[in-house]
Amino acid sequence: MSKSLFSDFEGVSSKAWKQKIQVDLKGADYNNNLIWKTNEGIDVKPFYHADQFKAISNNPNSKAQDWKICQTIVVDKAEEANAQAIEAINRGAEAILFTMPSESIPTEV
């Protein structure tokens, strides 16, 4: 993918997000309805935003940002799987995972 999708949109602050959520809640309490606790007692918010943190860790040993957009394709026929892979790549896939239910895959001639 040559261009980041995020460059097409204006940035929105966490304050603006929360205000929009509160409007959509129509008077319901934000904290009671959207913040929940894990079994470990950790509060989980409905969203997190970069402007809520002093700094975002850039740990070079972390795999947190090492991911690709992947499309899984079940291969029943070689030509169809190839066409699906090309379409997926054209639509932004950066990796293809082929699943082959059989050791022999028929090809169309």
N, CA, C and O atoms as a printed pandas DataFrame, in Angstrom:
     atom_number atom_name residue_name chain_id  residue_number  x_coord  y_coord  z_coord
0              1         N          MET        A               1    0.861   -1.165    0.000
1              2        CA          MET        A               1    0.000    0.000    0.000
2              3         C          MET        A               1    0.903    1.222    0.000
3              4         O          MET        A               1    1.755    1.367    0.876
4              5         N          SER        A               2    0.725    2.076   -0.951
5              6        CA          SER        A               2    1.645    3.190   -1.107
6              7         C          SER        A               2    1.313    4.394   -0.246
7              8         O          SER        A               2    2.193    5.213    0.019
8              9         N          LYS        A               3    0.066    4.531    0.203
9             10        CA          LYS        A               3   -0.345    5.727    0.913
10            11         C          LYS        A               3   -1.108    5.341    2.180
11            12         O          LYS        A               3   -1.955    4.448    2.155
12            13         N          SER        A               4   -0.809    6.002    3.255
13            14        CA          SER        A               4   -1.512    5.724    4.504
14            15         C          SER        A               4   -2.940    6.235    4.421
15            16         O          SER        A               4   -3.184    7.358    3.979
16            17         N          LEU        A               5   -3.881    5.405    4.849
17            18        CA          LEU        A               5   -5.281    5.821    4.850
18            19         C          LEU        A               5   -5.534    6.973    5.805
19            20         O          LEU        A               5   -6.442    7.776    5.587
20            21         N          PHE        A               6   -4.732    7.061    6.870
21            22        CA          PHE        A               6   -4.955    8.066    7.890
22            23         C          PHE        A               6   -4.685    9.482    7.396
23            24         O          PHE        A               6   -5.189   10.439    7.984
24            25         N          SER        A               7   -3.904    9.639    6.335
25            26        CA          SER        A               7   -3.620   10.977    5.825
26            27         C          SER        A               7   -4.849   11.601    5.162
27            28         O          SER        A               7   -4.871   12.808    4.919
28            29         N          ASP        A               8   -5.862   10.800    4.869
29            30        CA          ASP        A               8   -7.085   11.308    4.241
30            31         C          ASP        A               8   -8.024   11.993    5.225
31            32         O          ASP        A               8   -8.979   12.650    4.812
32            33         N          PHE        A               9   -7.762   11.846    6.534
33            34        CA          PHE        A               9   -8.675   12.354    7.547
34            35         C          PHE        A               9   -7.987   13.373    8.446
35            36         O          PHE        A               9   -6.792   13.275    8.725
36            37         N          GLU        A              10   -8.765   14.351    8.892
37            38        CA          GLU        A              10   -8.246   15.313    9.852
38            39         C          GLU        A              10   -8.130   14.643   11.214
39            40         O          GLU        A              10   -8.902   13.739   11.536
40            41         N          GLY        A              11   -7.172   15.084   12.005
41            42        CA          GLY        A              11   -7.017   14.543   13.345
42            43         C          GLY        A              11   -8.155   14.990   14.256
43            44         O          GLY        A              11   -8.689   16.088   14.105
44            45         N          VAL        A              12   -8.517   14.132   15.199
45            46        CA          VAL        A              12   -9.564   14.449   16.172
46            47         C          VAL        A              12   -8.979   14.225   17.554
47            48         O          VAL        A              12   -8.379   13.181   17.811
48            49         N          SER        A              13   -9.144   15.188   18.446
49            50        CA          SER        A              13   -8.592   15.071   19.790
50            51         C          SER        A              13   -9.427   14.115   20.636
51            52         O          SER        A              13  -10.576   13.823   20.305
52            53         N          SER        A              14   -8.844   13.633   21.725
53            54        CA          SER        A              14   -9.588   12.757   22.630
54            55         C          SER        A              14  -10.756   13.516   23.263
55            56         O          SER        A              14  -11.805   12.932   23.537
56            57         N          LYS        A              15  -10.574   14.805   23.492
57            58        CA          LYS        A              15  -11.652   15.617   24.063
58            59         C          LYS        A              15  -12.845   15.669   23.109
59            60         O          LYS        A              15  -13.991   15.548   23.543
60            61         N          ALA        A              16  -12.583   15.847   21.814
61            62        CA          ALA        A              16  -13.654   15.887   20.816
62            63         C          ALA        A              16  -14.362   14.537   20.721
63            64         O          ALA        A              16  -15.585   14.483   20.590
64            65         N          TRP        A              17  -13.587   13.441   20.788
65            66        CA          TRP        A              17  -14.192   12.107   20.762
66            67         C          TRP        A              17  -15.132   11.940   21.955
67            68         O          TRP        A              17  -16.269   11.493   21.801
68            69         N          LYS        A              18  -14.650   12.302   23.145
69            70        CA          LYS        A              18  -15.453   12.107   24.349
70            71         C          LYS        A              18  -16.721   12.960   24.287
71            72         O          LYS        A              18  -17.791   12.502   24.688
72            73         N          GLN        A              19  -16.614   14.197   23.790
73            74        CA          GLN        A              19  -17.795   15.048   23.665
74            75         C          GLN        A              19  -18.817   14.426   22.713
75            76         O          GLN        A              19  -20.016   14.447   22.994
76            77         N          LYS        A              20  -18.362   13.884   21.611
77            78        CA          LYS        A              20  -19.263   13.244   20.648
78            79         C          LYS        A              20  -19.928   12.023   21.279
79            80         O          LYS        A              20  -21.124   11.798   21.092
80            81         N          ILE        A              21  -19.161   11.242   22.020
81            82        CA          ILE        A              21  -19.717   10.063   22.699
82            83         C          ILE        A              21  -20.779   10.479   23.700
83            84         O          ILE        A              21  -21.837    9.854   23.788
84            85         N          GLN        A              22  -20.497   11.541   24.459
85            86        CA          GLN        A              22  -21.467   11.993   25.467
86            87         C          GLN        A              22  -22.754   12.491   24.815
87            88         O          GLN        A              22  -23.841   12.288   25.356
88            89         N          VAL        A              23  -22.639   13.134   23.671
89            90        CA          VAL        A              23  -23.838   13.562   22.934
90            91         C          VAL        A              23  -24.627   12.332   22.492
91            92         O          VAL        A              23  -25.849   12.288   22.629
92            93         N          ASP        A              24  -23.919   11.336   21.963
93            94        CA          ASP        A              24  -24.581   10.118   21.490
94            95         C          ASP        A              24  -25.208    9.314   22.631
95            96         O          ASP        A              24  -26.165    8.572   22.410
96            97         N          LEU        A              25  -24.684    9.454   23.833
97            98        CA          LEU        A              25  -25.240    8.740   24.985
98            99         C          LEU        A              25  -26.564    9.348   25.454
99           100         O          LEU        A              25  -27.281    8.729   26.241
100          101         N          LYS        A              26  -26.890   10.538   24.985
101          102        CA          LYS        A              26  -28.160   11.216   25.292
102          103         C          LYS        A              26  -28.449   11.266   26.791
103          104         O          LYS        A              26  -29.543   10.914   27.232
104          105         N          GLY        A              27  -27.469   11.702   27.564
105          106        CA          GLY        A              27  -27.662   11.881   28.998
106          107         C          GLY        A              27  -27.225   10.708   29.854
107          108         O          GLY        A              27  -27.102   10.857   31.069
108          109         N          ALA        A              28  -26.987    9.556   29.269
109          110        CA          ALA        A              28  -26.522    8.402   30.041
110          111         C          ALA        A              28  -25.097    8.676   30.523
111          112         O          ALA        A              28  -24.334    9.379   29.860
112          113         N          ASP        A              29  -24.750    8.121   31.668
113          114        CA          ASP        A              29  -23.441    8.373   32.260
114          115         C          ASP        A              29  -22.332    7.641   31.498
115          116         O          ASP        A              29  -22.372    6.421   31.337
116          117         N          TYR        A              30  -21.356    8.402   31.040
117          118        CA          TYR        A              30  -20.201    7.874   30.289
118          119         C          TYR        A              30  -19.462    6.814   31.102
119          120         O          TYR        A              30  -19.214    5.711   30.615
120          121         N          ASN        A              31  -19.108    7.157   32.355
121          122        CA          ASN        A              31  -18.309    6.253   33.179
122          123         C          ASN        A              31  -19.054    4.959   33.504
123          124         O          ASN        A              31  -18.462    3.881   33.459
124          125         N          ASN        A              32  -20.329    5.050   33.827
125          126        CA          ASN        A              32  -21.096    3.859   34.192
126          127         C          ASN        A              32  -21.399    2.956   33.003
127          128         O          ASN        A              32  -21.485    1.737   33.150
128          129         N          ASN        A              33  -21.561    3.553   31.830
129          130        CA          ASN        A              33  -21.976    2.777   30.672
130          131         C          ASN        A              33  -20.834    2.280   29.793
131          132         O          ASN        A              33  -20.968    1.250   29.132
132          133         N          LEU        A              34  -19.727    2.988   29.775
133          134        CA          LEU        A              34  -18.684    2.631   28.808
134          135         C          LEU        A              34  -17.357    2.185   29.413
135          136         O          LEU        A              34  -16.559    1.547   28.726
136          137         N          ILE        A              35  -17.106    2.497   30.653
137          138        CA          ILE        A              35  -15.857    2.054   31.271
138          139         C          ILE        A              35  -16.158    0.782   32.051
139          140         O          ILE        A              35  -17.082    0.745   32.863
140          141         N          TRP        A              36  -15.371   -0.259   31.800
141          142        CA          TRP        A              36  -15.594   -1.532   32.479
142          143         C          TRP        A              36  -14.289   -2.014   33.100
143          144         O          TRP        A              36  -13.212   -1.542   32.738
144          145         N          LYS        A              37  -14.386   -2.943   34.022
145          146        CA          LYS        A              37  -13.215   -3.466   34.723
146          147         C          LYS        A              37  -12.909   -4.884   34.261
147          148         O          LYS        A              37  -13.810   -5.696   34.050
148          149         N          THR        A              38  -11.622   -5.162   34.108
149          150        CA          THR        A              38  -11.198   -6.523   33.816
150          151         C          THR        A              38  -11.238   -7.331   35.106
151          152         O          THR        A              38  -11.462   -6.770   36.178
152          153         N          ASN        A              39  -11.026   -8.623   35.017
153          154        CA          ASN        A              39  -10.969   -9.474   36.211
154          155         C          ASN        A              39   -9.835   -9.061   37.145
155          156         O          ASN        A              39   -9.861   -9.354   38.340
156          157         N          GLU        A              40   -8.841   -8.376   36.584
157          158        CA          GLU        A              40   -7.707   -7.919   37.382
158          159         C          GLU        A              40   -7.953   -6.552   38.005
159          160         O          GLU        A              40   -7.085   -6.030   38.704
160          161         N          GLY        A              41   -9.127   -5.961   37.764
161          162        CA          GLY        A              41   -9.478   -4.675   38.335
162          163         C          GLY        A              41   -8.980   -3.473   37.540
163          164         O          GLY        A              41   -8.931   -2.361   38.063
164          165         N          ILE        A              42   -8.616   -3.686   36.296
165          166        CA          ILE        A              42   -8.119   -2.602   35.445
166          167         C          ILE        A              42   -9.298   -1.969   34.717
167          168         O          ILE        A              42  -10.092   -2.669   34.088
168          169         N          ASP        A              43   -9.414   -0.631   34.804
169          170        CA          ASP        A              43  -10.462    0.090   34.078
170          171         C          ASP        A              43  -10.114    0.117   32.588
171          172         O          ASP        A              43   -8.995    0.465   32.212
172          173         N          VAL        A              44  -11.072   -0.250   31.755
173          174        CA          VAL        A              44  -10.884   -0.235   30.307
174          175         C          VAL        A              44  -11.818    0.820   29.732
175          176         O          VAL        A              44  -13.037    0.743   29.890
176          177         N          LYS        A              45  -11.233    1.801   29.065
177          178        CA          LYS        A              45  -12.005    2.891   28.459
178          179         C          LYS        A              45  -12.489    2.466   27.081
179          180         O          LYS        A              45  -11.953    1.518   26.506
180          181         N          PRO        A              46  -13.498    3.153   26.539
181          182        CA          PRO        A              46  -14.000    2.780   25.217
182          183         C          PRO        A              46  -13.032    3.139   24.084
183          184         O          PRO        A              46  -13.144    2.592   22.986
184          185         N          PHE        A              47  -12.098    4.036   24.332
185          186        CA          PHE        A              47  -11.092    4.389   23.327
186          187         C          PHE        A              47   -9.867    4.963   24.025
187          188         O          PHE        A              47   -9.941    5.444   25.156
188          189         N          TYR        A              48   -8.753    4.900   23.334
189          190        CA          TYR        A              48   -7.510    5.503   23.808
190          191         C          TYR        A              48   -6.973    6.369   22.684
191          192         O          TYR        A              48   -7.126    6.043   21.507
192          193         N          HIS        A              49   -6.348    7.464   23.052
193          194        CA          HIS        A              49   -5.874    8.433   22.061
194          195         C          HIS        A              49   -4.460    8.849   22.418
195          196         O          HIS        A              49   -4.116    8.953   23.595
196          197         N          ALA        A              50   -3.650    9.085   21.418
197          198        CA          ALA        A              50   -2.245    9.441   21.642
198          199         C          ALA        A              50   -2.087   10.710   22.477
199          200         O          ALA        A              50   -1.108   10.839   23.213
200          201         N          ASP        A              51   -3.036   11.655   22.378
201          202        CA          ASP        A              51   -2.884   12.900   23.133
202          203         C          ASP        A              51   -3.135   12.728   24.636
203          204         O          ASP        A              51   -2.997   13.684   25.399
204          205         N          GLN        A              52   -3.498   11.524   25.060
205          206        CA          GLN        A              52   -3.692   11.252   26.476
206          207         C          GLN        A              52   -2.396   10.803   27.164
207          208         O          GLN        A              52   -2.370   10.620   28.381
208          209         N          PHE        A              53   -1.357   10.634   26.408
209          210        CA          PHE        A              53   -0.090   10.134   26.942
210          211         C          PHE        A              53    1.011   11.158   26.737
211          212         O          PHE        A              53    1.047   11.844   25.715
212          213         N          LYS        A              54    1.910   11.261   27.709
213          214        CA          LYS        A              54    3.029   12.201   27.587
214          215         C          LYS        A              54    3.942   11.790   26.444
215          216         O          LYS        A              54    4.401   12.630   25.670
216          217         N          ALA        A              55    4.198   10.506   26.344
217          218        CA          ALA        A              55    5.046    9.998   25.268
218          219         C          ALA        A              55    4.599    8.580   24.942
219          220         O          ALA        A              55    4.177    7.822   25.815
220          221         N          ILE        A              56    4.702    8.253   23.691
221          222        CA          ILE        A              56    4.402    6.896   23.270
222          223         C          ILE        A              56    5.726    6.165   23.140
223          224         O          ILE        A              56    6.642    6.616   22.452
224          225         N          SER        A              57    5.805    5.042   23.805
225          226        CA          SER        A              57    7.040    4.271   23.809
226          227         C          SER        A              57    7.392    3.823   22.406
227          228         O          SER        A              57    6.538    3.356   21.652
228          229         N          ASN        A              58    8.630    3.968   22.076
229          230        CA          ASN        A              58    9.128    3.499   20.792
230          231         C          ASN        A              58   10.199    2.455   21.078
231          232         O          ASN        A              58   11.379    2.667   20.800
232          233         N          ASN        A              59    9.780    1.339   21.628
233          234        CA          ASN        A              59   10.686    0.270   22.003
234          235         C          ASN        A              59   11.081   -0.511   20.755
235          236         O          ASN        A              59   10.231   -1.161   20.147
236          237         N          PRO        A              60   12.354   -0.462   20.359
237          238        CA          PRO        A              60   12.756   -1.152   19.136
238          239         C          PRO        A              60   12.672   -2.678   19.254
239          240         O          PRO        A              60   12.652   -3.371   18.237
240          241         N          ASN        A              61   12.622   -3.204   20.477
241          242        CA          ASN        A              61   12.529   -4.654   20.662
242          243         C          ASN        A              61   11.093   -5.153   20.659
243          244         O          ASN        A              61   10.857   -6.360   20.713
244          245         N          SER        A              62   10.124   -4.234   20.596
245          246        CA          SER        A              62    8.714   -4.603   20.652
246          247         C          SER        A              62    8.203   -4.988   19.265
247          248         O          SER        A              62    8.594   -4.399   18.257
248          249         N          LYS        A              63    7.339   -5.967   19.238
249          250        CA          LYS        A              63    6.688   -6.375   17.982
250          251         C          LYS        A              63    5.320   -5.696   17.826
251          252         O          LYS        A              63    4.576   -6.013   16.898
252          253         N          ALA        A              64    4.987   -4.768   18.728
253          254        CA          ALA        A              64    3.656   -4.158   18.749
254          255         C          ALA        A              64    3.311   -3.437   17.452
255          256         O          ALA        A              64    2.142   -3.392   17.070
256          257         N          GLN        A              65    4.292   -2.879   16.776
257          258        CA          GLN        A              65    4.014   -2.154   15.538
258          259         C          GLN        A              65    4.453   -2.936   14.306
259          260         O          GLN        A              65    4.408   -2.421   13.189
260          261         N          ASP        A              66    4.875   -4.171   14.513
261          262        CA          ASP        A              66    5.363   -5.006   13.423
262          263         C          ASP        A              66    4.236   -5.926   12.950
263          264         O          ASP        A              66    4.209   -7.109   13.290
264          265         N          TRP        A              67    3.307   -5.376   12.167
265          266        CA          TRP        A              67    2.182   -6.150   11.685
266          267         C          TRP        A              67    1.898   -5.776   10.244
267          268         O          TRP        A              67    2.331   -4.733    9.754
268          269         N          LYS        A              68    1.172   -6.635    9.588
269          270        CA          LYS        A              68    0.810   -6.426    8.192
270          271         C          LYS        A              68   -0.689   -6.653    8.029
271          272         O          LYS        A              68   -1.302   -7.384    8.807
272          273         N          ILE        A              69   -1.266   -6.031    7.030
273          274        CA          ILE        A              69   -2.658   -6.276    6.662
274          275         C          ILE        A              69   -2.650   -7.561    5.842
275          276         O          ILE        A              69   -2.071   -7.612    4.757
276          277         N          CYS        A              70   -3.301   -8.600    6.373
277          278        CA          CYS        A              70   -3.251   -9.923    5.748
278          279         C          CYS        A              70   -4.632  -10.367    5.292
279          280         O          CYS        A              70   -5.631  -10.135    5.973
280          281         N          GLN        A              71   -4.673  -10.999    4.145
281          282        CA          GLN        A              71   -5.909  -11.577    3.618
282          283         C          GLN        A              71   -5.734  -13.093    3.549
283          284         O          GLN        A              71   -4.754  -13.585    2.990
284          285         N          THR        A              72   -6.691  -13.832    4.121
285          286        CA          THR        A              72   -6.671  -15.286    4.042
286          287         C          THR        A              72   -7.487  -15.719    2.837
287          288         O          THR        A              72   -8.603  -15.243    2.631
288          289         N          ILE        A              73   -6.929  -16.623    2.043
289          290        CA          ILE        A              73   -7.604  -17.129    0.855
290          291         C          ILE        A              73   -7.605  -18.647    0.921
291          292         O          ILE        A              73   -6.554  -19.274    1.042
292          293         N          VAL        A              74   -8.799  -19.232    0.841
293          294        CA          VAL        A              74   -8.924  -20.690    0.773
294          295         C          VAL        A              74   -8.746  -21.084   -0.687
295          296         O          VAL        A              74   -9.462  -20.599   -1.563
296          297         N          VAL        A              75   -7.779  -21.971   -0.941
297          298        CA          VAL        A              75   -7.446  -22.346   -2.311
298          299         C          VAL        A              75   -8.190  -23.617   -2.698
299          300         O          VAL        A              75   -7.870  -24.710   -2.232
300          301         N          ASP        A              76   -9.193  -23.450   -3.564
301          302        CA          ASP        A              76   -9.883  -24.596   -4.152
302          303         C          ASP        A              76   -9.419  -24.789   -5.595
303          304         O          ASP        A              76   -9.257  -25.914   -6.069
304          305         N          LYS        A              77   -9.210  -23.668   -6.275
305          306        CA          LYS        A              77   -8.698  -23.686   -7.649
306          307         C          LYS        A              77   -7.592  -22.644   -7.737
307          308         O          LYS        A              77   -7.735  -21.533   -7.226
308          309         N          ALA        A              78   -6.501  -23.001   -8.379
309          310        CA          ALA        A              78   -5.316  -22.144   -8.422
310          311         C          ALA        A              78   -5.596  -20.777   -9.044
311          312         O          ALA        A              78   -5.222  -19.746   -8.485
312          313         N          GLU        A              79   -6.261  -20.775  -10.213
313          314        CA          GLU        A              79   -6.501  -19.496  -10.901
314          315         C          GLU        A              79   -7.391  -18.575  -10.082
315          316         O          GLU        A              79   -7.150  -17.369  -10.020
316          317         N          GLU        A              80   -8.435  -19.146   -9.443
317          318        CA          GLU        A              80   -9.332  -18.330   -8.623
318          319         C          GLU        A              80   -8.594  -17.751   -7.419
319          320         O          GLU        A              80   -8.779  -16.587   -7.065
320          321         N          ALA        A              81   -7.763  -18.572   -6.800
321          322        CA          ALA        A              81   -6.993  -18.098   -5.645
322          323         C          ALA        A              81   -6.025  -17.003   -6.057
323          324         O          ALA        A              81   -5.838  -16.026   -5.330
324          325         N          ASN        A              82   -5.408  -17.163   -7.224
325          326        CA          ASN        A              82   -4.482  -16.153   -7.729
326          327         C          ASN        A              82   -5.214  -14.838   -7.989
327          328         O          ASN        A              82   -4.715  -13.770   -7.633
328          329         N          ALA        A              83   -6.391  -14.909   -8.605
329          330        CA          ALA        A              83   -7.177  -13.692   -8.876
330          331         C          ALA        A              83   -7.591  -13.019   -7.569
331          332         O          ALA        A              83   -7.551  -11.793   -7.461
332          333         N          GLN        A              84   -7.991  -13.823   -6.570
333          334        CA          GLN        A              84   -8.365  -13.261   -5.273
334          335         C          GLN        A              84   -7.164  -12.590   -4.604
335          336         O          GLN        A              84   -7.305  -11.539   -3.979
336          337         N          ALA        A              85   -5.991  -13.195   -4.736
337          338        CA          ALA        A              85   -4.780  -12.618   -4.141
338          339         C          ALA        A              85   -4.438  -11.283   -4.801
339          340         O          ALA        A              85   -4.104  -10.318   -4.114
340          341         N          ILE        A              86   -4.519  -11.229   -6.114
341          342        CA          ILE        A              86   -4.233   -9.975   -6.828
342          343         C          ILE        A              86   -5.213   -8.888   -6.412
343          344         O          ILE        A              86   -4.821   -7.745   -6.178
344          345         N          GLU        A              87   -6.492   -9.250   -6.322
345          346        CA          GLU        A              87   -7.499   -8.276   -5.894
346          347         C          GLU        A              87   -7.217   -7.791   -4.461
347          348         O          GLU        A              87   -7.309   -6.596   -4.181
348          349         N          ALA        A              88   -6.876   -8.714   -3.565
349          350        CA          ALA        A              88   -6.578   -8.346   -2.177
350          351         C          ALA        A              88   -5.394   -7.390   -2.105
351          352         O          ALA        A              88   -5.421   -6.416   -1.352
352          353         N          ILE        A              89   -4.360   -7.667   -2.883
353          354        CA          ILE        A              89   -3.184   -6.786   -2.903
354          355         C          ILE        A              89   -3.561   -5.411   -3.440
355          356         O          ILE        A              89   -3.127   -4.392   -2.904
356          357         N          ASN        A              90   -4.364   -5.380   -4.493
357          358        CA          ASN        A              90   -4.810   -4.095   -5.054
358          359         C          ASN        A              90   -5.666   -3.307   -4.070
359          360         O          ASN        A              90   -5.720   -2.079   -4.141
360          361         N          ARG        A              91   -6.336   -4.005   -3.152
361          362        CA          ARG        A              91   -7.186   -3.344   -2.159
362          363         C          ARG        A              91   -6.433   -3.034   -0.868
363          364         O          ARG        A              91   -7.031   -2.520    0.077
364          365         N          GLY        A              92   -5.117   -3.338   -0.806
365          366        CA          GLY        A              92   -4.333   -2.923    0.348
366          367         C          GLY        A              92   -3.701   -4.025    1.169
367          368         O          GLY        A              92   -2.978   -3.734    2.121
368          369         N          ALA        A              93   -3.948   -5.285    0.834
369          370        CA          ALA        A              93   -3.327   -6.367    1.595
370          371         C          ALA        A              93   -1.813   -6.314    1.427
371          372         O          ALA        A              93   -1.305   -6.070    0.332
372          373         N          GLU        A              94   -1.103   -6.544    2.524
373          374        CA          GLU        A              94    0.359   -6.554    2.497
374          375         C          GLU        A              94    0.916   -7.970    2.639
375          376         O          GLU        A              94    2.112   -8.202    2.460
376          377         N          ALA        A              95    0.030   -8.909    2.963
377          378        CA          ALA        A              95    0.416  -10.313    3.092
378          379         C          ALA        A              95   -0.783  -11.168    2.707
379          380         O          ALA        A              95   -1.931  -10.759    2.879
380          381         N          ILE        A              96   -0.505  -12.355    2.186
381          382        CA          ILE        A              96   -1.549  -13.299    1.806
382          383         C          ILE        A              96   -1.273  -14.610    2.535
383          384         O          ILE        A              96   -0.147  -15.108    2.536
384          385         N          LEU        A              97   -2.314  -15.160    3.156
385          386        CA          LEU        A              97   -2.225  -16.467    3.795
386          387         C          LEU        A              97   -3.110  -17.412    2.995
387          388         O          LEU        A              97   -4.336  -17.315    3.029
388          389         N          PHE        A              98   -2.463  -18.337    2.268
389          390        CA          PHE        A              98   -3.208  -19.315    1.488
390          391         C          PHE        A              98   -3.493  -20.528    2.364
391          392         O          PHE        A              98   -2.582  -21.096    2.968
392          393         N          THR        A              99   -4.756  -20.920    2.429
393          394        CA          THR        A              99   -5.163  -22.130    3.140
394          395         C          THR        A              99   -5.557  -23.151    2.084
395          396         O          THR        A              99   -6.445  -22.909    1.267
396          397         N          MET        A             100   -4.878  -24.302    2.115
397          398        CA          MET        A             100   -5.118  -25.318    1.105
398          399         C          MET        A             100   -5.689  -26.568    1.765
399          400         O          MET        A             100   -4.966  -27.304    2.437
400          401         N          PRO        A             101   -7.002  -26.814    1.573
401          402        CA          PRO        A             101   -7.650  -27.951    2.224
402          403         C          PRO        A             101   -7.219  -29.300    1.656
403          404         O          PRO        A             101   -7.482  -30.336    2.266
404          405         N          SER        A             102   -6.571  -29.300    0.512
405          406        CA          SER        A             102   -6.145  -30.538   -0.129
406          407         C          SER        A             102   -4.716  -30.376   -0.622
407          408         O          SER        A             102   -4.270  -29.267   -0.917
408          409         N          GLU        A             103   -3.993  -31.509   -0.708
409          410        CA          GLU        A             103   -2.614  -31.435   -1.206
410          411         C          GLU        A             103   -2.553  -31.175   -2.706
411          412         O          GLU        A             103   -1.561  -30.633   -3.192
412          413         N          SER        A             104   -3.583  -31.547   -3.444
413          414        CA          SER        A             104   -3.597  -31.271   -4.869
414          415         C          SER        A             104   -4.682  -30.236   -5.159
415          416         O          SER        A             104   -5.837  -30.384   -4.760
416          417         N          ILE        A             105   -4.281  -29.210   -5.848
417          418        CA          ILE        A             105   -5.194  -28.115   -6.200
418          419         C          ILE        A             105   -5.377  -28.123   -7.697
419          420         O          ILE        A             105   -4.401  -28.022   -8.440
420          421         N          PRO        A             106   -6.633  -28.242   -8.165
421          422        CA          PRO        A             106   -6.838  -28.254   -9.614
422          423         C          PRO        A             106   -6.541  -26.886  -10.230
423          424         O          PRO        A             106   -6.829  -25.845   -9.640
424          425         N          THR        A             107   -5.969  -26.915  -11.410
425          426        CA          THR        A             107   -5.753  -25.683  -12.159
426          427         C          THR        A             107   -6.722  -25.688  -13.334
427          428         O          THR        A             107   -7.065  -26.741  -13.872
428          429         N          GLU        A             108   -7.149  -24.507  -13.716
429          430        CA          GLU        A             108   -8.056  -24.374  -14.846
430          431         C          GLU        A             108   -7.232  -24.105  -16.087
431          432         O          GLU        A             108   -6.279  -23.326  -16.053
432          433         N          VAL        A             109   -7.586  -24.730  -17.146
433          434        CA          VAL        A             109   -6.831  -24.556  -18.405
434          435         C          VAL        A             109   -7.698  -23.894  -19.425
435          436         O          VAL        A             109   -7.257  -23.657  -20.549
